[in-house]
Amino acid sequence: MKLTKKSHACVRLEQDGRTLVLDPGGFSEEDAALGADAILVTHEHPDHFDELRLRAAMEDNPAAEIWTLRSVAERISAAFPGRVHTVGHGDTFTAAGLDVQVHGELHAVIHPDLPRVTNVGFLVDGGKVFHPGDALTVPNHAVDTLMLPVMAPWNKISEVIDYVREVKPRRAYDIHDALLTDLARPIYDRQIGELGGAEHRRLTPGDSARV
C-alpha cells in the first residue's frame, strides 16, 4: 500500500489502482481529495472536514463515496444521495476495496468547559493503518502503522508518547502537525523516537512511503 502524507491530518492510501483519502480538511491542500474513490472523515472540525474539498472530490468522481459520522453526514448527504454513509464505533465496511473498522466515539478533551464532539478512528486493511482523528483511541486490534496526532490544543507530548506505547504499532507517522513549528520538530522527533517504543517517522506533505 502506498501512503502519501498531505498537509496536517490528511492521508491518501493507494492500493490496486484505488485511492482512499482520510480527513481532507481546511489545513490540507485544496486538491487533497481529488481522485479519491472513497473518503473517510473522522469528525466535524474544519481542519478535518472541509465541505468544499469533499464536494469537489465527489463531483470529480461520480462513483466516489464518503463514510463518516452523523454530524458530518448531515451536512453533505443531501447533495449526494446514496453516496454518503453514516458509521459509528464497531461498524465495518469496505471502501475503495479496503476493509475498514470504526473505533472510538468522542473527541479528546480540549477543556472541561467545552463540549466534546463525536470522533471516530478508522482501522484500514486489517490493521495496516490506523487514523484516530482527534482522539487517543486504542483499537482492540494490532496496528502496523499508526497515524500519530503529534500537536494539537488537546494533547501534550507525554500523552503522545504514552499513546504510542499503548497502541504498540510497528511504526508511527506524524499527522496533525500543521501547528508544529520547524524549531519544535527535532524535539518531537527525538523524544517520540526514543521513548515511544516504535519506529517513528515524519513525512513532508506530498511525500510517500510503502506500508
Backbone as JSON, one array per atom type, in Angstrom:
{
  "sequence": "MKLTKKSHACVRLEQDGRTLVLDPGGFSEEDAALGADAILVTHEHPDHFDELRLRAAMEDNPAAEIWTLRSVAERISAAFPGRVHTVGHGDTFTAAGLDVQVHGELHAVIHPDLPRVTNVGFLVDGGKVFHPGDALTVPNHAVDTLMLPVMAPWNKISEVIDYVREVKPRRAYDIHDALLTDLARPIYDRQIGELGGAEHRRLTPGDSARV",
  "N": [[0.84, -1.19, 0.0], [0.52, 2.22, -0.83], [1.26, 5.05, 0.97], [0.53, 8.41, 1.24], [1.43, 11.43, 2.6], [-0.48, 14.24, 3.24], [-1.0, 17.75, 3.88], [-1.26, 18.54, 7.34], [-3.74, 16.69, 8.85], [-4.44, 14.97, 6.85], [-4.4, 12.05, 4.82], [-3.49, 9.99, 2.08], [-4.27, 6.84, 0.77], [-3.24, 4.29, -1.37], [-3.98, 1.48, -3.29], [-3.93, -1.3, -5.4], [-4.8, 0.2, -7.61], [-6.77, 1.87, -6.63], [-8.0, 4.58, -4.58], [-8.01, 5.83, -1.31], [-8.95, 8.41, 0.82], [-8.29, 10.14, 3.8], [-9.61, 12.47, 6.05], [-9.57, 15.14, 4.59], [-9.14, 18.16, 5.31], [-9.53, 21.73, 6.07], [-6.92, 22.67, 6.46], [-5.46, 21.23, 4.74], [-4.29, 20.54, 1.37], [-5.99, 22.07, -1.41], [-6.68, 20.28, -3.39], [-6.64, 17.86, -2.13], [-8.41, 15.71, -1.83], [-9.15, 15.06, -4.39], [-9.63, 12.73, -7.0], [-10.12, 10.6, -5.4], [-11.51, 7.41, -4.59], [-12.87, 6.75, -2.36], [-13.72, 8.44, 0.66], [-12.89, 9.13, 3.98], [-14.0, 10.6, 6.96], [-13.17, 11.8, 10.08], [-14.3, 13.55, 12.0], [-16.16, 16.61, 12.73], [-14.69, 19.01, 12.88], [-13.13, 21.85, 11.32], [-10.47, 21.54, 10.42], [-10.35, 18.96, 9.7], [-12.63, 18.33, 8.3], [-13.77, 19.64, 5.39], [-16.14, 21.12, 3.56], [-16.15, 22.11, 0.91], [-13.9, 20.87, -0.23], [-14.7, 18.21, -0.11], [-17.01, 18.25, -1.7], [-15.88, 18.92, -4.18], [-14.33, 16.63, -4.71], [-16.3, 14.65, -4.84], [-17.79, 15.48, -7.01], [-15.87, 15.38, -8.98], [-15.4, 12.66, -9.24], [-17.92, 10.69, -10.0], [-18.47, 8.23, -8.89], [-17.4, 8.18, -6.4], [-17.46, 7.79, -2.82], [-18.44, 8.61, 0.56], [-17.61, 7.94, 3.93], [-18.55, 8.53, 7.2], [-19.19, 10.14, 10.41], [-22.39, 10.95, 11.95], [-22.72, 13.77, 12.37], [-21.2, 15.01, 10.39], [-22.15, 13.77, 8.06], [-24.79, 14.68, 7.91], [-24.47, 17.21, 6.94], [-23.72, 17.06, 4.3], [-24.89, 14.97, 2.92], [-27.32, 15.34, 1.56], [-26.69, 16.49, -0.86], [-25.52, 14.46, -2.28], [-27.07, 11.91, -2.82], [-27.33, 8.67, -1.47], [-24.61, 8.24, -1.5], [-23.21, 8.98, 0.7], [-22.28, 7.71, 3.75], [-23.27, 6.88, 7.02], [-21.47, 6.11, 9.91], [-20.4, 4.41, 12.93], [-18.83, 3.64, 16.12], [-17.61, 0.34, 16.16], [-18.65, -0.44, 13.73], [-18.19, -1.96, 10.49], [-16.94, -1.88, 7.15], [-16.46, -1.77, 3.56], [-14.28, 0.14, 1.64], [-13.1, 1.69, -1.23], [-12.1, -0.78, -1.97], [-10.88, -1.66, 0.34], [-10.91, -3.14, 3.56], [-12.48, -1.72, 6.39], [-12.53, -0.79, 9.78], [-14.36, 0.75, 12.44], [-13.46, 2.74, 15.15], [-13.85, 4.14, 18.37], [-15.49, 7.04, 19.87], [-15.66, 9.69, 20.89], [-14.3, 13.01, 20.66], [-11.08, 14.06, 21.83], [-10.58, 15.64, 25.07], [-10.6, 19.08, 25.02], [-10.95, 21.27, 26.72], [-12.48, 21.23, 29.93], [-14.71, 22.92, 29.97], [-15.63, 23.0, 27.41], [-17.85, 21.47, 25.15], [-17.66, 18.04, 24.13], [-17.25, 16.88, 20.89], [-18.42, 14.3, 18.63], [-16.22, 11.71, 17.47], [-14.51, 9.52, 15.35], [-12.24, 6.81, 14.78], [-10.39, 5.24, 12.13], [-9.6, 2.02, 11.18], [-7.67, 0.49, 8.86], [-7.58, -2.01, 6.34], [-7.2, -4.44, 7.82], [-5.66, -3.59, 9.98], [-3.43, -2.47, 8.92], [-3.14, 0.3, 8.67], [-3.91, 2.85, 11.01], [-5.95, 5.56, 11.69], [-6.65, 7.88, 14.03], [-8.11, 10.24, 14.14], [-9.09, 13.03, 16.09], [-8.38, 12.01, 18.75], [-7.12, 9.85, 21.29], [-7.51, 7.1, 20.74], [-7.43, 3.66, 21.41], [-7.37, 0.95, 19.48], [-8.92, -2.29, 19.6], [-7.14, -4.09, 18.34], [-4.34, -5.27, 16.52], [-1.92, -2.93, 15.29], [-0.23, -1.88, 12.46], [0.81, 0.48, 11.18], [0.63, 3.5, 12.69], [-1.11, 6.49, 12.47], [-0.11, 9.34, 13.83], [-1.26, 11.79, 15.97], [0.46, 14.58, 16.6], [0.56, 17.23, 17.53], [-1.62, 19.36, 19.03], [-4.36, 21.41, 20.31], [-5.38, 19.84, 22.29], [-3.59, 17.99, 23.3], [-0.46, 16.81, 24.78], [3.09, 16.25, 24.72], [3.87, 14.12, 26.37], [1.54, 12.6, 26.54], [1.28, 11.85, 23.89], [3.52, 10.22, 23.54], [2.94, 8.17, 25.41], [0.67, 7.19, 24.19], [1.64, 6.0, 21.84], [3.09, 3.96, 23.05], [1.0, 2.48, 24.17], [-0.62, 1.66, 22.0], [1.24, 0.27, 20.51], [2.35, 0.11, 17.79], [4.04, -1.0, 14.75], [5.28, 1.03, 13.4], [5.15, 4.63, 13.56], [3.68, 7.4, 12.07], [3.82, 10.92, 11.76], [0.93, 12.96, 12.05], [-1.5, 15.63, 12.11], [-0.01, 18.03, 12.41], [0.28, 20.62, 11.49], [0.42, 22.87, 13.04], [2.79, 22.7, 14.31], [5.94, 24.01, 14.74], [8.96, 24.38, 12.77], [11.13, 24.65, 14.44], [10.41, 23.16, 16.65], [10.12, 20.57, 15.75], [12.48, 18.8, 15.7], [12.7, 18.25, 18.43], [10.32, 16.88, 19.05], [10.66, 14.71, 17.3], [12.93, 13.46, 18.4], [12.17, 12.84, 21.09], [9.75, 11.34, 20.86], [10.72, 9.3, 19.22], [12.75, 8.15, 20.82], [11.41, 7.4, 23.16], [8.91, 6.29, 22.61], [8.84, 3.62, 21.8], [8.43, 2.55, 19.32], [9.12, 2.52, 15.79], [9.6, 5.73, 14.61], [8.46, 8.06, 12.29], [8.56, 10.83, 10.0], [6.85, 12.45, 7.44], [7.21, 14.78, 4.83], [4.66, 16.93, 3.61], [3.19, 15.62, 0.71], [5.09, 13.71, 0.28], [5.71, 10.14, 0.05], [5.31, 6.74, 1.25], [5.85, 3.19, 1.49], [3.68, 0.93, 2.98]],
  "CA": [[0.0, 0.0, 0.0], [1.24, 3.48, -0.86], [0.74, 6.07, 1.88], [1.01, 9.75, 0.93], [1.08, 12.43, 3.6], [-0.87, 15.57, 2.82], [-0.82, 18.68, 4.99], [-1.98, 18.38, 8.61], [-4.24, 15.37, 9.24], [-4.92, 14.26, 5.66], [-3.57, 10.97, 4.31], [-4.01, 9.25, 0.94], [-3.83, 5.45, 0.69], [-3.48, 3.76, -2.71], [-3.7, 0.06, -3.43], [-4.64, -1.97, -6.51], [-5.38, 1.17, -8.5], [-7.85, 2.62, -6.0], [-7.49, 5.58, -3.64], [-8.79, 6.15, -0.11], [-8.45, 9.63, 1.44], [-8.78, 10.39, 5.15], [-9.6, 13.81, 6.66], [-9.11, 16.27, 3.77], [-9.71, 19.35, 5.95], [-9.18, 23.06, 5.6], [-5.48, 22.9, 6.52], [-4.84, 20.4, 3.71], [-4.29, 21.1, 0.03], [-7.33, 22.16, -2.0], [-6.94, 19.09, -4.21], [-6.25, 16.7, -1.33], [-9.34, 14.6, -2.0], [-9.45, 14.81, -5.8], [-9.19, 11.42, -7.47], [-10.43, 9.56, -4.42], [-12.64, 6.51, -4.76], [-13.58, 6.79, -1.09], [-13.22, 9.43, 1.61], [-13.28, 8.91, 5.37], [-13.88, 11.82, 7.76], [-13.25, 11.39, 11.49], [-15.19, 14.42, 12.79], [-16.67, 17.81, 12.08], [-13.85, 20.2, 12.98], [-12.77, 22.26, 9.95], [-9.15, 21.08, 9.96], [-10.54, 17.58, 9.25], [-13.78, 18.29, 7.4], [-13.97, 20.84, 4.6], [-17.22, 20.76, 2.65], [-15.79, 22.42, -0.46], [-12.99, 19.83, -0.71], [-15.47, 16.99, -0.31], [-17.86, 18.43, -2.88], [-15.03, 18.87, -5.37], [-13.95, 15.24, -4.95], [-17.48, 13.88, -5.21], [-18.17, 15.9, -8.36], [-14.8, 14.94, -9.86], [-15.59, 11.23, -9.46], [-19.32, 10.39, -9.67], [-18.57, 6.96, -8.17], [-16.79, 8.32, -5.07], [-18.36, 7.72, -1.67], [-17.92, 9.11, 1.84], [-18.01, 7.31, 5.18], [-18.27, 9.48, 8.27], [-20.18, 10.11, 11.48], [-23.64, 11.62, 11.64], [-22.63, 15.23, 12.35], [-20.68, 15.4, 9.08], [-23.03, 13.25, 7.01], [-25.98, 15.52, 7.82], [-24.15, 18.47, 6.25], [-23.35, 16.88, 2.89], [-25.54, 13.82, 2.3], [-28.41, 15.74, 0.67], [-26.13, 16.82, -2.19], [-25.03, 13.24, -2.94], [-27.93, 10.83, -2.31], [-26.86, 7.29, -1.55], [-23.15, 8.15, -1.59], [-22.63, 9.36, 2.0], [-22.68, 6.66, 4.68], [-23.06, 7.2, 8.43], [-20.9, 4.99, 10.64], [-20.05, 4.65, 14.32], [-17.96, 2.66, 16.77], [-17.96, -1.05, 15.98], [-19.07, -0.72, 12.36], [-17.2, -2.39, 9.5], [-17.39, -1.67, 5.78], [-15.41, -1.81, 2.55], [-14.18, 1.41, 0.91], [-12.0, 1.63, -2.21], [-11.58, -2.14, -1.95], [-10.18, -1.94, 1.59], [-11.74, -3.35, 4.74], [-12.32, -0.65, 7.37], [-13.22, -0.91, 11.06], [-14.54, 2.04, 13.1], [-13.13, 2.68, 16.58], [-13.91, 5.39, 19.1], [-16.77, 7.73, 19.88], [-15.61, 11.09, 21.29], [-13.1, 13.83, 20.51], [-10.33, 14.27, 23.07], [-10.98, 16.82, 25.83], [-9.82, 20.3, 24.8], [-11.09, 21.91, 28.03], [-13.73, 20.75, 30.53], [-15.83, 23.83, 29.7], [-16.05, 22.87, 26.02], [-18.49, 20.18, 24.89], [-16.92, 17.14, 23.26], [-17.97, 16.41, 19.7], [-18.13, 12.91, 18.3], [-14.99, 11.47, 16.69], [-14.23, 8.1, 15.14], [-10.99, 6.45, 14.12], [-10.56, 4.23, 11.09], [-8.58, 0.98, 11.06], [-7.76, 0.14, 7.44], [-6.92, -3.19, 5.79], [-6.8, -5.4, 8.85], [-4.69, -3.02, 10.91], [-2.24, -1.94, 8.24], [-3.07, 1.72, 9.02], [-4.96, 3.36, 11.9], [-6.05, 7.01, 11.8], [-7.58, 8.06, 15.15], [-8.76, 11.54, 14.2], [-8.67, 13.85, 17.24], [-8.55, 11.24, 19.98], [-6.06, 8.86, 21.51], [-8.24, 5.84, 20.8], [-6.63, 2.45, 21.27], [-8.24, -0.09, 18.92], [-8.69, -3.65, 20.13], [-6.61, -4.79, 17.17], [-2.94, -4.92, 16.25], [-1.76, -1.84, 14.33], [1.09, -1.86, 11.85], [1.2, 1.87, 11.01], [-0.23, 4.44, 13.42], [-1.06, 7.91, 12.14], [0.05, 9.84, 15.2], [-1.51, 13.23, 16.13], [1.58, 14.99, 17.45], [0.47, 18.58, 18.1], [-2.99, 19.85, 18.99], [-4.74, 22.07, 21.56], [-5.9, 18.86, 23.25], [-2.63, 16.99, 23.75], [0.91, 17.2, 25.11], [3.99, 15.22, 24.18], [3.87, 12.92, 27.22], [0.39, 11.8, 26.14], [1.58, 11.29, 22.58], [4.46, 9.11, 23.77], [2.22, 7.07, 26.06], [-0.26, 6.62, 23.22], [2.41, 5.07, 21.01], [3.39, 2.79, 23.88], [-0.2, 1.68, 24.41], [-1.05, 1.05, 20.74], [2.32, -0.65, 20.12], [2.45, -0.12, 16.35], [5.39, -1.24, 14.24], [5.81, 2.36, 13.08], [4.23, 5.75, 13.75], [3.91, 8.56, 11.2], [3.2, 12.15, 12.26], [-0.13, 13.75, 11.45], [-1.96, 16.73, 12.98], [1.26, 18.7, 12.67], [0.37, 21.91, 10.81], [0.71, 23.92, 14.03], [4.11, 22.43, 14.89], [6.95, 24.79, 14.04], [10.19, 23.67, 12.42], [12.02, 24.65, 15.61], [9.99, 22.13, 17.61], [10.07, 19.23, 15.17], [13.54, 17.9, 16.17], [12.41, 17.84, 19.81], [9.29, 15.83, 18.96], [11.26, 13.53, 16.66], [13.84, 12.78, 19.32], [11.51, 12.3, 22.27], [8.85, 10.25, 20.47], [11.54, 8.21, 18.71], [13.5, 7.5, 21.89], [10.58, 6.95, 24.28], [7.65, 5.68, 22.21], [8.95, 2.17, 21.67], [8.13, 2.14, 17.94], [9.81, 3.31, 14.78], [8.89, 6.99, 14.42], [8.83, 8.68, 11.02], [7.85, 12.05, 9.61], [6.84, 12.7, 6.01], [6.86, 16.12, 4.36], [3.46, 16.84, 2.77], [3.47, 15.25, -0.66], [5.97, 12.54, 0.26], [5.02, 8.87, 0.17], [6.03, 5.58, 1.76], [5.14, 1.92, 1.34], [3.34, 0.36, 4.3]],
  "C": [[0.88, 1.25, 0.0], [0.53, 4.49, 0.04], [1.36, 7.41, 1.52], [0.5, 10.72, 1.99], [0.69, 13.72, 2.9], [-0.76, 16.48, 4.04], [-1.78, 18.38, 6.14], [-2.43, 16.94, 8.82], [-4.67, 14.51, 8.06], [-3.89, 13.24, 5.17], [-4.27, 10.33, 3.12], [-3.41, 7.85, 0.95], [-4.21, 4.92, -0.69], [-3.07, 2.29, -2.76], [-4.56, -0.51, -4.56], [-5.4, -0.97, -7.38], [-6.52, 1.99, -7.93], [-7.29, 3.49, -4.88], [-8.5, 5.86, -2.54], [-8.15, 7.37, 0.54], [-9.1, 9.81, 2.81], [-8.58, 11.85, 5.53], [-8.98, 14.91, 5.78], [-9.74, 17.58, 4.28], [-9.16, 20.64, 5.41], [-7.72, 23.42, 5.69], [-4.74, 22.09, 5.46], [-4.97, 21.08, 2.35], [-5.7, 21.09, -0.56], [-7.69, 20.93, -2.81], [-6.68, 17.79, -3.44], [-7.14, 15.49, -1.56], [-9.65, 14.27, -3.45], [-8.87, 13.46, -6.23], [-9.5, 10.29, -6.53], [-11.6, 8.7, -4.88], [-13.5, 6.49, -3.5], [-12.9, 7.79, -0.18], [-13.77, 9.1, 2.99], [-13.02, 10.19, 6.15], [-14.13, 11.47, 9.22], [-14.17, 12.25, 12.33], [-15.38, 15.76, 12.1], [-15.76, 19.02, 12.13], [-13.25, 20.56, 11.62], [-11.38, 21.87, 9.5], [-9.19, 19.61, 9.54], [-11.66, 17.44, 8.22], [-13.93, 19.64, 6.71], [-14.98, 20.5, 3.5], [-16.85, 21.02, 1.19], [-14.85, 21.35, -1.04], [-13.74, 18.53, -0.97], [-16.35, 17.1, -1.55], [-17.05, 18.33, -4.17], [-14.67, 17.43, -5.73], [-15.14, 14.41, -5.42], [-17.95, 14.23, -6.62], [-17.13, 15.45, -9.39], [-14.95, 13.46, -10.22], [-17.01, 10.85, -9.05], [-19.52, 9.06, -8.93], [-17.99, 7.04, -6.76], [-17.85, 8.3, -3.98], [-17.65, 8.21, -0.42], [-18.47, 8.25, 2.97], [-17.61, 8.23, 6.33], [-19.33, 9.36, 9.35], [-21.35, 11.04, 11.15], [-23.5, 13.14, 11.5], [-22.08, 15.77, 11.04], [-21.64, 14.97, 7.97], [-24.25, 14.15, 6.82], [-25.73, 16.8, 7.02], [-23.87, 18.31, 4.77], [-24.16, 15.8, 2.18], [-26.64, 14.22, 1.31], [-27.92, 16.02, -0.75], [-25.73, 15.58, -2.97], [-25.82, 12.03, -2.43], [-27.33, 9.45, -2.54], [-25.36, 7.13, -1.55], [-22.45, 8.55, -0.29], [-23.19, 8.42, 3.06], [-22.32, 7.05, 6.11], [-22.57, 5.95, 9.16], [-20.59, 5.41, 12.08], [-19.23, 3.51, 14.87], [-18.5, 1.24, 16.59], [-18.38, -1.42, 14.58], [-17.89, -1.2, 11.51], [-17.8, -2.18, 8.11], [-16.19, -1.8, 4.85], [-15.44, -0.52, 1.75], [-12.94, 1.36, 0.03], [-11.32, 0.26, -2.18], [-10.87, -2.54, -0.68], [-11.19, -2.14, 2.72], [-11.43, -2.29, 5.79], [-13.14, -0.98, 8.62], [-13.26, 0.46, 11.73], [-14.31, 1.87, 14.6], [-13.24, 4.07, 17.2], [-15.23, 6.1, 18.95], [-16.67, 9.23, 20.13], [-14.26, 11.73, 20.99], [-12.39, 13.93, 21.86], [-10.8, 15.55, 23.76], [-10.04, 17.98, 25.51], [-9.78, 21.1, 26.09], [-12.41, 21.44, 28.62], [-14.94, 21.64, 30.24], [-16.34, 23.74, 28.26], [-16.69, 21.5, 25.79], [-17.65, 19.34, 23.93], [-17.78, 16.71, 22.08], [-17.65, 14.94, 19.49], [-16.91, 12.82, 17.41], [-14.82, 9.96, 16.55], [-12.87, 7.94, 14.49], [-11.24, 5.33, 13.13], [-9.35, 3.31, 11.01], [-8.71, 0.36, 9.68], [-6.96, -1.13, 7.14], [-6.34, -4.09, 6.88], [-5.74, -4.89, 9.81], [-3.45, -2.47, 10.26], [-2.03, -0.47, 8.57], [-4.21, 2.04, 9.98], [-4.84, 4.86, 12.0], [-7.07, 7.31, 12.89], [-8.38, 9.34, 15.12], [-8.21, 12.34, 15.38], [-9.0, 13.15, 18.54], [-7.39, 10.27, 20.09], [-6.73, 7.5, 21.72], [-7.3, 4.67, 20.57], [-7.55, 1.35, 20.72], [-7.91, -1.45, 19.51], [-8.21, -4.55, 18.99], [-5.16, -4.36, 16.99], [-2.87, -3.88, 15.14], [-0.34, -1.89, 13.78], [1.62, -0.43, 11.75], [0.19, 2.78, 11.68], [-0.02, 5.84, 12.88], [-1.17, 8.67, 13.45], [-0.2, 11.35, 15.27], [-0.49, 13.82, 17.11], [1.41, 16.35, 18.11], [-0.94, 19.12, 17.92], [-3.3, 20.6, 20.29], [-5.16, 21.09, 22.66], [-4.85, 17.85, 23.7], [-1.3, 17.62, 24.16], [1.81, 16.01, 24.81], [4.03, 13.97, 25.06], [2.7, 12.0, 26.86], [0.62, 11.14, 24.79], [2.5, 10.08, 22.72], [3.75, 7.92, 24.39], [1.22, 6.41, 25.11], [0.46, 5.64, 22.31], [2.72, 3.8, 21.8], [2.19, 1.88, 24.03], [-0.66, 0.97, 23.13], [-0.04, 0.0, 20.26], [2.36, -0.92, 18.6], [3.88, -0.49, 15.96], [6.07, 0.08, 13.9], [4.73, 3.39, 13.33], [4.64, 6.9, 12.84], [3.17, 9.77, 11.76], [2.03, 12.6, 11.39], [-0.51, 14.83, 12.46], [-0.76, 17.58, 13.41], [1.38, 20.07, 12.03], [0.73, 23.04, 11.77], [2.09, 23.74, 14.68], [5.19, 23.16, 14.1], [8.18, 23.94, 13.73], [11.17, 23.64, 13.58], [11.69, 23.52, 16.56], [10.11, 20.72, 17.06], [11.22, 18.33, 15.64], [13.32, 17.41, 17.6], [11.39, 16.71, 19.81], [9.87, 14.56, 18.36], [12.11, 12.74, 17.65], [13.08, 12.11, 20.47], [10.54, 11.18, 21.93], [9.66, 9.05, 19.99], [12.25, 7.43, 19.8], [12.6, 6.84, 22.92], [9.33, 6.18, 23.87], [7.68, 4.18, 22.08], [8.58, 1.64, 20.3], [8.96, 2.99, 17.0], [8.99, 4.57, 14.5], [9.39, 7.67, 13.17], [8.0, 9.93, 10.78], [7.98, 12.24, 8.11], [6.49, 14.16, 5.75], [5.62, 15.99, 3.5], [3.81, 16.64, 1.29], [4.37, 14.04, -0.79], [5.18, 11.27, 0.53], [5.94, 7.8, 0.77], [5.19, 4.34, 1.48], [4.91, 1.34, 2.73], [2.65, -0.98, 4.11]]
}
